[in-house]
Amino acid sequence: MEPRHIKGVLFDAFGTLCHIESPRLPYRLIMKRWEKGAADCYQAIMTRDVSLAEFAGEAGLSHEEAAFLEAHVAEETNSMRLFTEVPQTLQALRGHGLKIAVVSNLAKPYGAPFLKLLPFEPDVRAFSYEVGARKPEASIYRYAWEGLGCAPSELIMVGDSLQNDYQVPHELGLHALWLDREGSSLQSEDGHVIHSLQGVLGYLGFD
């Protein structure tokens, strides 16, 4: 692969570009109370453009319980931080003329706070609650590459989930890099493993 063939990079959000310093897991109680079970609830949370309060109501939670959970969401969103190398890496990629997209499984309350963290607005955002599909469903990746006006072979997907950000994108014809921040891998994915987001620059020959 030569860098001139790559026109854009698709990034996962949480665990890749940013992290939550004070996790509270506010949706956990809703999932416990959801009549159709946790798996159905998770799918709904990730693929419906609905507030936490509305989901809490559907799950039968009281107004007091919903307010408690919304306070936990506020704690989480207020503690969201970019990883230290992210702004410089994103700016460098844009400086080389690459398009940037974010492809992420998100509940609605996290979308706007996440965008505020970024040094610039991505060219495309494929947030699951807006797209109506979540990774590893093919349609969310397709939404991103069509939005960028690129073929899958002209793009790289980067993220910390081996299945969602490496294996499935690769099957769909994208280039892919698995971000293993913990260094737990043994470089088994054909060498397509990086341990910092700056590894994207090295992979493309930009450093």
C-alpha positions as CSV (number, residue, x, y, z in Angstrom):
1,M,0.0,0.0,0.0
2,E,1.3,3.4,-0.9
3,P,0.2,6.5,1.0
4,R,-0.9,8.4,-2.2
5,H,-3.7,5.8,-2.6
6,I,-5.2,6.7,0.8
7,K,-7.6,9.6,0.8
8,G,-9.0,9.5,4.3
9,V,-9.0,8.0,7.7
10,L,-12.0,6.7,9.7
11,F,-11.5,6.8,13.5
12,D,-13.4,5.2,16.3
13,A,-14.1,7.7,19.1
14,F,-13.9,6.2,22.7
15,G,-10.8,4.3,23.4
16,T,-9.2,5.7,20.2
17,L,-9.6,9.5,20.2
18,C,-10.9,10.1,23.7
19,H,-11.6,8.5,27.0
20,I,-13.8,9.1,30.1
21,E,-11.9,9.8,33.2
22,S,-14.9,9.4,35.6
23,P,-17.0,6.5,34.2
24,R,-20.4,6.1,35.8
25,L,-22.2,3.7,33.4
26,P,-25.5,5.6,33.5
27,Y,-27.3,3.3,31.1
28,R,-26.7,0.2,33.2
29,L,-29.9,0.6,35.3
30,I,-32.0,1.2,32.1
31,M,-30.6,-2.0,30.6
32,K,-31.5,-4.0,33.7
33,R,-35.1,-2.7,33.6
34,W,-35.6,-3.1,29.9
35,E,-38.4,-5.5,29.2
36,K,-36.9,-7.0,26.1
37,G,-33.5,-7.6,27.8
38,A,-30.1,-5.9,27.8
39,A,-29.1,-6.8,24.2
40,D,-32.2,-5.2,22.8
41,C,-31.8,-2.2,25.0
42,Y,-28.1,-1.7,24.0
43,Q,-29.1,-1.8,20.3
44,A,-31.8,0.8,20.9
45,I,-29.5,3.1,22.9
46,M,-26.9,3.0,20.2
47,T,-29.2,3.3,17.1
48,R,-32.0,5.7,18.2
49,D,-31.7,9.5,18.4
50,V,-33.3,9.5,21.8
51,S,-32.4,11.2,25.1
52,L,-31.5,9.2,28.3
53,A,-34.7,10.6,29.9
54,E,-36.8,9.1,27.2
55,F,-35.1,5.7,27.5
56,A,-35.5,5.9,31.2
57,G,-39.3,6.5,30.8
58,E,-39.6,3.5,28.4
59,A,-37.8,1.3,31.0
60,G,-40.2,2.4,33.7
61,L,-37.8,4.3,35.8
62,S,-39.0,7.1,38.1
63,H,-38.3,10.8,37.4
64,E,-35.9,10.7,40.4
65,E,-34.0,7.7,39.0
66,A,-33.8,9.4,35.6
67,A,-32.5,12.6,37.1
68,F,-29.9,10.6,39.0
69,L,-28.8,8.9,35.8
70,E,-28.7,12.2,33.9
71,A,-26.3,13.6,36.6
72,H,-24.1,10.6,35.9
73,V,-24.1,11.3,32.2
74,A,-23.1,14.9,33.0
75,E,-20.2,13.6,35.1
76,E,-19.1,11.4,32.3
77,T,-19.3,14.0,29.5
78,N,-17.5,16.6,31.7
79,S,-14.7,14.1,32.2
80,M,-14.2,13.3,28.5
81,R,-10.6,14.0,27.4
82,L,-8.7,13.5,24.1
83,F,-5.6,11.3,24.4
84,T,-2.6,13.5,24.3
85,E,-1.3,12.7,20.8
86,V,-4.7,13.1,19.2
87,P,-4.8,16.8,18.2
88,Q,-1.4,16.8,16.7
89,T,-2.1,13.5,14.8
90,L,-5.4,14.8,13.4
91,Q,-3.9,18.1,12.4
92,A,-1.0,16.3,10.7
93,L,-3.3,14.1,8.7
94,R,-5.4,17.0,7.6
95,G,-2.2,18.9,6.7
96,H,-1.4,16.1,4.3
97,G,-4.8,16.5,2.7
98,L,-6.5,13.5,4.1
99,K,-10.2,13.5,4.9
100,I,-11.3,12.6,8.4
101,A,-14.3,10.7,9.6
102,V,-15.4,9.4,13.0
103,V,-17.3,6.1,13.0
104,S,-18.5,5.3,16.5
105,N,-21.1,3.6,18.6
106,L,-22.5,6.4,20.6
107,A,-25.6,7.2,22.7
108,K,-27.0,10.6,21.9
109,P,-25.8,12.5,25.0
110,Y,-22.2,11.9,24.1
111,G,-22.2,13.2,20.5
112,A,-22.0,16.9,21.0
113,P,-19.6,16.9,23.9
114,F,-17.3,14.6,21.9
115,L,-17.3,17.0,18.9
116,K,-16.3,19.9,21.1
117,L,-13.1,18.1,22.1
118,L,-11.8,17.8,18.5
119,P,-9.5,20.4,17.0
120,F,-11.8,20.6,14.0
121,E,-15.1,19.3,12.7
122,P,-14.6,15.9,10.9
123,D,-15.6,15.8,7.3
124,V,-18.1,13.0,8.1
125,R,-19.4,11.8,11.4
126,A,-21.1,8.4,11.4
127,F,-22.5,8.3,14.9
128,S,-24.6,5.2,15.5
129,Y,-27.5,7.0,17.0
130,E,-27.7,9.3,14.0
131,V,-27.1,6.7,11.3
132,G,-29.4,4.1,12.8
133,A,-26.8,1.4,12.7
134,R,-23.9,0.4,14.9
135,K,-20.6,-1.3,14.3
136,P,-20.0,-4.0,13.2
137,E,-23.1,-3.5,10.9
138,A,-21.8,-2.8,7.4
139,S,-24.1,0.1,6.8
140,I,-22.4,2.4,9.3
141,Y,-19.1,2.1,7.5
142,R,-20.8,2.5,4.2
143,Y,-22.4,5.7,5.4
144,A,-18.9,7.1,6.2
145,W,-17.2,6.1,2.9
146,E,-20.1,7.4,0.8
147,G,-20.1,10.6,2.8
148,L,-16.4,11.1,2.1
149,G,-17.0,10.3,-1.6
150,C,-14.3,7.6,-1.4
151,A,-14.1,3.9,-2.2
152,P,-13.3,1.6,0.8
153,S,-9.9,0.8,-0.7
154,E,-9.0,4.5,-0.4
155,L,-9.6,4.6,3.3
156,I,-8.1,3.3,6.6
157,M,-10.2,2.5,9.6
158,V,-8.4,3.0,13.0
159,G,-9.7,1.9,16.4
160,D,-9.3,-0.1,19.5
161,S,-11.8,-2.9,18.8
162,L,-10.3,-5.8,17.0
163,Q,-13.6,-6.8,15.5
164,N,-15.3,-3.4,14.9
165,D,-12.3,-1.4,13.8
166,Y,-10.0,-4.0,12.2
167,Q,-11.6,-7.3,11.2
168,V,-14.9,-6.1,9.8
169,P,-13.6,-3.0,8.0
170,H,-10.9,-5.2,6.4
171,E,-13.6,-7.7,5.2
172,L,-15.5,-4.7,3.7
173,G,-12.4,-3.7,1.7
174,L,-11.0,-0.9,3.8
175,H,-7.4,-0.8,5.0
176,A,-7.4,-1.1,8.8
177,L,-5.2,-0.5,11.8
178,W,-5.9,-2.0,15.3
179,L,-5.0,0.5,18.1
180,D,-3.7,-1.6,21.0
181,R,-2.9,1.1,23.6
182,E,-2.2,-1.5,26.3
183,G,0.5,-3.3,24.2
184,S,-1.2,-6.6,24.8
185,S,-1.0,-7.9,21.2
186,L,1.9,-9.8,19.7
187,Q,1.6,-8.0,16.4
188,S,-0.4,-10.9,15.1
189,E,-2.7,-8.9,12.8
190,D,-0.2,-9.0,9.9
191,G,1.7,-6.1,11.5
192,H,-1.3,-3.8,11.3
193,V,-1.2,-3.0,15.0
194,I,-0.3,0.4,16.5
195,H,0.1,1.4,20.1
196,S,-0.4,5.1,19.8
197,L,-2.5,7.1,17.3
198,Q,0.8,8.5,16.0
199,G,1.3,5.1,14.5
200,V,-1.1,6.1,11.7
201,L,1.4,8.7,10.5
202,G,4.2,6.1,10.5
203,Y,2.0,3.6,8.6
204,L,1.4,6.2,5.9
205,G,5.0,7.3,5.8
206,F,4.3,10.7,7.2
207,D,6.8,10.7,10.1
